[in-house]
Structures are given as C-alpha cells and as structure tokens.
C-alpha cells in the first residue's frame, strides 16, 4: 500500500487570468495545494498569511515587478522555492532572478509539465537531448529580444530599430523571417 502524495503549497502569480486559471487547474491535478494572485499586492498578502513552499512568479505583474516579488517572497521565507515565468525572456533578467533567489527561469509559452520539473528542481541529465530544448539558440534569444523591444515600442518598427541600434530595413528583414526554434 503506497502513501498519499504530499501536497506542496504553491503560489501562482500571473496577471493573465486565463493562463493562470488553466495553470492552477493543471497544478491542482498534480497534487499541488494552489493559491493564486493576479498582482504583487495580493501575492504578498497571501504569502504573509501562509508562506508558500513553492512560487511561480510572472516577471511582469501589476503593482511591481516579478523580480521585486522574488526578493520579497524570499524575505518572508527563504526556504520558498521560486520559478520565474515570463513572455519576455532575457539573459539579464534570468541572471537577476537567480541572484535574488529564484530556482529557475522559464519563458512562455510553456506547459504544466515543464513548470513542475522546474518547481521540483529535476536537474538530472542537464545537457541531455531532452534538456537541450530548454536552452534556446542564440537566434531564438535574439528573436525574443527583438519581440520584447518591439512590444515595448508598441509595434513601432522605426523606434524599435533605433533602440536596438540597427537599420529599420534590417529589422524588417529579421521580422519577416520565422524565429529559429533551435
């Protein structure tokens, strides 16, 4: 006779209500005791009431940054294992998240299985074929950076090109290509 799986408490912080609600359902099905928040203030209130064992924090949330929330959650309970999730991945924010105490950093789109692996810290076999897909190629990182800057410029290609330090037509050519996935 096997023992009941231990239910870990998890705080999911993401302002995308549809994504958050689907993720919460998927994580509850995987035996997590999930609480959810759509902004930094609610997340901090929930964490003060009962510090979570695990936290999944979106980088961009109303009421503060996800990086600030990582720092604040660690201040409440240093044992909280945190994974940062974002649609705007960059090496700088990943390094900062880890420096502040995050266990891992995932870029959207992702699924519940990859999130669980990150939350549980399954590190065996890093560098194997399966994990190689988690490390984006340089072309993919460049594409994501361009998309983030373009989003920050509200889709203005000329302004994005100026911020990136490239000619507008060069940026248009890059945008016309599909991103390299590997």
C-alpha positions as CSV (number, residue, x, y, z in Angstrom):
1,X,0.0,0.0,0.0
2,X,1.5,3.3,-1.1
3,X,1.3,6.5,0.9
4,X,-0.7,9.5,-0.2
5,X,1.5,12.0,-2.2
6,X,2.4,15.0,-0.1
7,X,0.7,18.1,-1.3
8,X,3.0,21.1,-1.6
9,X,1.7,24.6,-1.2
10,X,2.2,26.7,-4.3
11,X,1.5,30.4,-5.0
12,X,0.9,31.2,-8.7
13,X,1.3,34.9,-9.6
14,X,0.4,35.9,-13.1
15,X,-1.8,38.8,-14.4
16,X,-3.1,36.7,-17.4
17,X,-6.3,35.4,-15.8
18,X,-7.0,32.7,-18.5
19,X,-3.5,31.4,-18.4
20,X,-3.4,31.5,-14.6
21,X,-6.7,29.7,-14.1
22,X,-5.8,26.9,-16.6
23,X,-2.4,26.5,-14.9
24,X,-3.9,26.4,-11.5
25,X,-6.3,23.6,-12.6
26,X,-3.3,21.6,-14.1
27,X,-1.2,22.0,-11.0
28,X,-4.0,21.0,-8.6
29,X,-4.4,17.9,-10.7
30,X,-0.7,17.2,-10.0
31,X,-1.4,17.3,-6.2
32,X,-0.3,20.9,-5.5
33,X,-2.2,23.0,-3.0
34,X,-2.5,26.1,-5.1
35,X,-3.3,29.7,-4.2
36,X,-3.3,32.4,-6.9
37,X,-2.8,36.1,-7.3
38,X,-3.0,38.5,-10.3
39,X,-0.8,41.2,-8.8
40,X,2.1,41.8,-6.4
41,X,-0.1,43.2,-3.6
42,X,-2.4,40.1,-3.5
43,X,0.6,37.8,-3.7
44,X,2.3,39.4,-0.7
45,X,-0.9,39.3,1.3
46,X,-1.3,35.6,0.6
47,X,2.4,34.9,1.4
48,X,2.3,36.8,4.7
49,X,-0.8,34.8,5.7
50,X,0.8,31.5,4.9
51,X,4.3,31.4,3.2
52,X,4.2,29.0,0.2
53,X,6.7,26.2,-0.2
54,X,6.8,26.9,-3.9
55,X,6.0,30.0,-6.0
56,X,5.6,30.6,-9.7
57,X,6.0,34.3,-10.5
58,X,5.5,36.1,-13.8
59,X,8.1,38.8,-14.5
60,X,5.6,41.5,-15.4
61,X,2.8,41.9,-12.9
62,X,0.7,44.8,-11.8
63,X,1.8,46.6,-8.7
64,X,5.5,45.8,-9.1
65,X,8.0,43.7,-10.9
66,X,8.3,39.9,-10.6
67,X,11.9,40.4,-9.6
68,X,10.9,42.6,-6.6
69,X,8.3,39.9,-5.7
70,X,11.0,37.2,-5.8
71,X,13.1,39.3,-3.3
72,X,10.1,40.0,-1.1
73,X,8.9,36.3,-1.0
74,X,12.4,35.2,-0.1
75,X,12.4,37.8,2.7
76,X,9.2,36.3,4.1
77,X,10.5,32.7,3.9
78,X,14.0,32.0,2.5
79,X,13.0,28.3,2.0
80,X,10.4,29.2,-0.6
81,X,11.5,27.7,-4.0
82,X,10.6,30.2,-6.8
83,X,10.4,29.8,-10.5
84,X,10.2,33.0,-12.6
85,X,8.0,32.8,-15.7
86,X,7.9,35.4,-18.5
87,X,7.0,36.0,-22.1
88,X,9.9,38.4,-22.3
89,X,13.0,36.3,-21.6
90,X,16.4,37.9,-21.4
91,X,19.7,36.8,-20.1
92,X,19.9,39.8,-17.8
93,X,16.6,39.2,-16.1
94,X,17.3,35.5,-15.8
95,X,20.6,36.2,-14.0
96,X,18.9,38.8,-11.8
97,X,16.1,36.3,-10.9
98,X,18.6,33.7,-9.9
99,X,20.7,36.2,-8.0
100,X,17.6,37.2,-6.0
101,X,16.9,33.5,-5.1
102,X,14.8,32.0,-7.9
103,X,15.4,28.3,-8.5
104,X,14.7,28.5,-12.3
105,X,13.5,30.8,-15.1
106,X,11.1,29.7,-17.8
107,X,9.9,31.6,-20.9
108,X,6.4,31.4,-22.2
109,X,4.9,29.6,-23.9
110,X,5.4,26.6,-21.6
111,X,3.3,23.9,-20.1
112,X,2.4,22.5,-16.7
113,X,4.9,19.6,-17.0
114,X,7.9,21.8,-17.6
115,X,6.8,24.1,-14.8
116,X,6.5,21.1,-12.4
117,X,10.0,20.0,-13.5
118,X,11.3,23.5,-12.7
119,X,9.4,23.7,-9.4
120,X,10.8,20.3,-8.3
121,X,14.3,21.1,-9.4
122,X,14.7,18.0,-11.5
123,X,18.3,18.6,-12.6
124,X,19.3,15.1,-13.6
125,X,20.7,14.8,-17.1
126,X,21.2,18.5,-17.8
127,X,22.7,18.8,-21.2
128,X,21.0,15.7,-22.5
129,X,18.8,15.8,-25.6
130,X,15.6,16.4,-23.7
131,X,17.1,19.3,-21.7
132,X,18.9,20.8,-24.8
133,X,15.5,22.0,-26.0
134,X,15.2,24.2,-22.8
135,X,18.4,26.1,-23.8
136,X,17.3,28.4,-26.6
137,X,19.6,29.0,-29.5
138,X,21.3,32.4,-30.0
139,X,18.9,33.1,-32.9
140,X,15.9,32.3,-30.6
141,X,17.2,34.6,-27.9
142,X,17.8,37.4,-30.5
143,X,14.2,36.9,-31.8
144,X,12.7,37.1,-28.3
145,X,14.8,40.2,-27.5
146,X,13.6,41.9,-30.7
147,X,10.0,40.9,-29.9
148,X,10.3,42.4,-26.4
149,X,11.8,45.6,-27.6
150,X,9.1,45.8,-30.4
151,X,6.4,45.3,-27.7
152,X,7.9,48.0,-25.6
153,X,7.7,50.3,-28.6
154,X,4.0,49.5,-29.2
155,X,4.9,47.8,-32.5
156,X,6.7,50.9,-33.9
157,X,9.4,49.3,-36.1
158,X,11.4,52.5,-36.5
159,X,11.6,53.2,-32.8
160,X,12.5,49.5,-32.1
161,X,15.3,49.7,-34.7
162,X,16.6,52.9,-33.1
163,X,16.6,51.2,-29.6
164,X,18.3,48.1,-31.0
165,X,20.9,50.1,-32.9
166,X,20.1,48.6,-36.3
167,X,18.8,50.0,-39.5
168,X,15.0,49.9,-39.9
169,X,15.1,47.8,-43.0
170,X,17.4,45.3,-41.4
171,X,15.0,44.9,-38.6
172,X,12.1,44.5,-41.0
173,X,14.0,41.7,-42.7
174,X,14.6,39.9,-39.4
175,X,10.9,40.3,-38.5
176,X,9.9,38.8,-41.9
177,X,11.8,35.6,-41.0
178,X,10.3,32.9,-38.7
179,X,12.3,32.6,-35.5
180,X,14.8,29.8,-35.3
181,X,13.5,27.3,-32.8
182,X,16.7,25.5,-32.0
